[in-house]
Amino acid sequence: ERQEISQAMENAYQEVLAQIPEGADDYTKVMTVYTYIIDNTDYVVSDDDQSIAGTFWKKQAVCAGYAGAVQYLLERLNVPCIYVEGDAANSDQGHAWNIVQLNGQYYYVDATNGDQPDFLNGDAAQLEEHKTIIYDYLCPFPEEYEKTYTPSEELTVPACTAKDLDFYVLNQGYFEDYSWQDIYDYCKMRLDNGAAVVRFKFGGQEAFSEACQELLDDGVVQNVAQYYMKLHGLGQVEYHYGVMDNFYTIYFIF
């Protein structure tokens, strides 16, 4: 079994290495590892779920296995990465995640939660065609992540303060205020570029609440669906949405 586990770890590293472009920066390495772990691991309680053996060998793990696997791969890629254990708000269960160092700053990375699409409405989370990676937990705004997760007092970890590598900031999907026209233009741009998932983030509770009210409660999102139908020459389309209150984000999945 040791030989099988060691080989599985090496295979995973080689697969990740093959996905990283030559000369890629450290953020690209982190994002590649994040997506690789999520794509190749199922969140399942099993005999090896607390270790990287579960992630690489059985392809099944819980948070400890996810976080350990992220650390293993990033350390092999020469990206400083810390394994962190701590508590989750409103839960009696602990959690494990990572802190990475990029450009001299520290950022949270939580691949476990990136693999949890249960926030989608209806049965969307169970639909294979709607499987999507949750990028909210890749270098999130630290004050938002810390509302839910607190490192153990036994640990001394570096402070995460930077926001510049948040997925939404990097991909023009971050909006300080809510404007229907701005969101509509952004959705059209993403759909024009072939996206089936449109996601965006707001700067605070007020803007997020306004967006949820108009887009979801009042049904204005149907305008985005109509644009999708026109773009693809369809007579009808089924779509799902999801909201992540802790990060002020909204997802549309077609």
C-alpha positions in Angstrom: 0.0 0.0 0.0 2.9 2.4 0.7 4.2 1.8 -2.8 0.7 2.4 -4.3 0.3 5.6 -2.3 3.7 6.9 -3.2 3.1 6.2 -6.8 -0.3 7.9 -6.7 1.3 11.0 -5.1 3.9 11.1 -7.8 1.3 10.6 -10.6 -0.7 13.5 -9.2 2.4 15.8 -9.2 3.3 14.9 -12.7 -0.3 15.5 -13.9 -0.3 18.9 -12.2 3.1 19.7 -13.6 1.8 19.0 -17.1 -1.1 21.4 -16.7 1.2 24.4 -15.7 2.5 26.5 -18.6 6.2 27.0 -18.8 7.2 30.1 -16.9 3.9 30.3 -15.0 3.8 32.5 -11.9 3.0 31.2 -8.4 -0.6 32.2 -8.6 -1.1 30.1 -11.7 0.4 27.2 -9.8 -1.9 27.6 -6.9 -5.0 27.9 -9.1 -3.9 24.7 -11.0 -3.5 22.8 -7.8 -6.8 24.1 -6.4 -8.7 23.0 -9.5 -6.8 19.7 -9.8 -7.6 18.6 -6.2 -11.3 19.6 -6.7 -11.6 17.8 -10.0 -10.0 14.6 -8.8 -11.4 14.2 -5.3 -14.8 13.4 -3.9 -15.8 14.7 -0.5 -16.4 11.3 1.1 -15.9 10.0 4.7 -13.8 6.9 4.4 -10.9 5.0 6.1 -8.3 7.3 4.6 -10.2 10.5 4.5 -7.9 12.4 6.9 -4.7 12.0 4.9 -3.3 12.7 1.5 -3.5 9.0 0.9 -7.3 9.4 0.7 -6.9 12.3 -1.9 -4.3 10.8 -4.2 -4.9 7.0 -3.7 -8.6 6.6 -3.0 -9.7 9.9 -4.6 -11.9 10.4 -1.5 -11.2 12.7 1.4 -12.5 15.3 3.8 -10.9 18.7 4.7 -7.7 17.3 6.2 -7.0 15.3 3.1 -7.8 18.2 0.7 -5.6 20.6 2.7 -2.7 18.1 3.1 -2.8 17.4 -0.7 -2.7 21.1 -1.6 0.3 21.6 0.7 2.1 18.6 -0.7 1.7 19.7 -4.3 2.5 23.3 -3.7 5.6 22.6 -1.7 6.8 20.4 -4.6 6.2 23.4 -6.9 8.2 25.6 -4.6 5.2 27.7 -3.5 5.2 28.3 0.3 2.1 26.7 1.8 0.9 26.2 5.3 -1.6 23.6 6.6 -4.0 25.2 9.0 -6.5 23.5 11.4 -9.2 25.5 13.2 -12.8 26.0 13.9 -15.9 26.7 11.8 -18.5 29.2 13.1 -21.9 27.6 14.1 -20.3 24.1 13.9 -18.9 21.7 16.4 -16.7 20.2 13.8 -13.2 21.4 13.0 -11.9 22.4 9.6 -8.6 22.4 7.7 -7.4 24.8 5.0 -4.2 26.4 3.7 -2.4 29.7 3.7 -0.1 30.4 0.7 2.5 33.1 0.2 2.3 34.9 -3.1 4.4 38.0 -4.0 5.2 38.5 -0.3 1.6 38.4 0.8 -0.5 35.7 2.4 -3.8 34.3 1.1 -6.3 31.7 2.2 -6.9 28.7 0.0 -9.7 26.3 0.9 -10.1 23.5 -1.7 -12.6 21.6 0.4 -15.2 24.3 0.2 -14.3 24.9 -3.4 -15.7 21.4 -4.0 -19.1 22.1 -2.3 -21.7 23.2 -4.9 -24.6 22.6 -2.5 -25.5 26.3 -2.4 -27.1 26.0 -5.8 -30.9 26.1 -5.9 -33.1 23.2 -6.6 -31.4 20.0 -7.8 -28.6 21.8 -9.7 -25.9 20.5 -7.3 -26.8 17.0 -8.3 -26.6 17.6 -12.1 -23.3 16.5 -13.6 -23.5 19.1 -16.3 -23.7 21.8 -13.6 -20.6 20.7 -11.7 -18.6 23.8 -11.2 -15.6 24.8 -9.2 -16.3 27.3 -6.4 -13.6 29.9 -6.8 -14.8 32.0 -3.9 -12.4 30.1 -1.7 -9.3 30.8 -3.8 -7.5 33.8 -2.2 -10.8 35.2 -0.8 -11.1 38.5 0.9 -9.6 37.7 4.3 -12.2 39.5 6.5 -15.0 37.5 4.8 -13.3 34.1 5.2 -12.5 34.9 8.8 -16.2 35.3 9.6 -16.5 31.6 9.3 -13.1 30.1 10.0 -10.7 30.7 12.9 -7.3 29.0 13.3 -6.6 27.0 16.4 -5.1 28.9 19.2 -2.3 26.4 19.3 -1.1 27.7 15.9 0.6 30.9 15.0 -0.1 31.7 11.4 0.7 34.8 9.3 -2.0 37.4 8.8 -3.8 37.4 5.5 -4.6 41.0 4.4 -4.4 41.3 0.6 -7.4 41.2 -1.7 -5.7 41.7 -5.1 -5.6 38.0 -6.1 -9.3 37.3 -5.3 -10.8 35.4 -8.3 -13.5 38.1 -8.9 -11.0 41.0 -8.7 -8.7 39.3 -11.2 -11.6 38.5 -13.6 -13.5 41.8 -13.6 -16.3 40.2 -11.7 -16.1 42.4 -8.6 -18.6 45.3 -8.2 -18.5 47.8 -5.3 -22.1 48.8 -5.9 -25.1 47.3 -7.7 -26.1 48.5 -11.1 -28.3 46.4 -13.3 -26.7 47.7 -16.5 -23.2 46.9 -15.2 -24.2 43.4 -14.3 -26.1 42.8 -17.6 -23.1 44.0 -19.6 -20.8 41.8 -17.6 -23.1 38.8 -18.1 -23.3 39.4 -21.8 -19.5 39.6 -22.0 -19.1 36.3 -20.2 -21.7 34.6 -22.3 -20.2 36.0 -25.5 -16.9 34.4 -24.5 -18.6 31.0 -24.3 -19.1 30.8 -20.5 -21.9 28.6 -19.1 -21.3 29.8 -15.6 -21.6 33.5 -14.8 -20.6 34.6 -11.3 -19.9 38.0 -9.8 -19.3 39.5 -6.4 -20.3 42.7 -4.5 -18.4 44.9 -2.1 -20.8 44.6 0.8 -24.2 43.6 2.2 -26.2 46.5 0.8 -25.1 46.1 -2.8 -25.5 42.3 -2.5 -29.0 42.6 -1.1 -30.1 45.0 -3.9 -28.8 42.6 -6.5 -30.6 39.6 -4.9 -33.8 41.5 -4.7 -33.9 42.8 -8.3 -32.1 39.9 -10.1 -33.6 36.9 -8.2 -36.7 38.0 -6.3 -38.0 40.3 -9.0 -36.9 38.0 -11.8 -34.8 40.5 -13.7 -32.3 37.6 -14.3 -34.7 36.4 -17.0 -33.2 39.1 -19.2 -29.9 37.3 -19.0 -31.6 34.1 -19.9 -33.2 35.7 -22.9 -29.9 36.9 -24.1 -28.4 33.4 -23.7 -31.3 32.0 -25.8 -30.8 34.6 -28.5 -27.1 34.1 -28.5 -27.5 30.3 -29.0 -30.6 30.3 -31.1 -32.7 28.5 -28.5 -36.5 28.6 -27.9 -36.1 28.0 -24.2 -33.3 27.4 -21.6 -33.1 26.0 -18.1 -30.9 27.8 -15.7 -30.0 27.6 -12.0 -28.7 30.2 -9.6 -26.9 30.2 -6.3 -25.9 32.8 -3.8 -23.1 32.8 -1.3 -24.1 35.1 1.5 -20.7 35.0 3.2 -18.9 36.3 0.1 -21.7 38.4 -1.4 -21.6 36.4 -4.7 -24.2 35.3 -7.1 -23.9 32.5 -9.7 -26.0 31.8 -12.8 -25.5 28.4 -14.5 -27.0 27.7 -17.9 
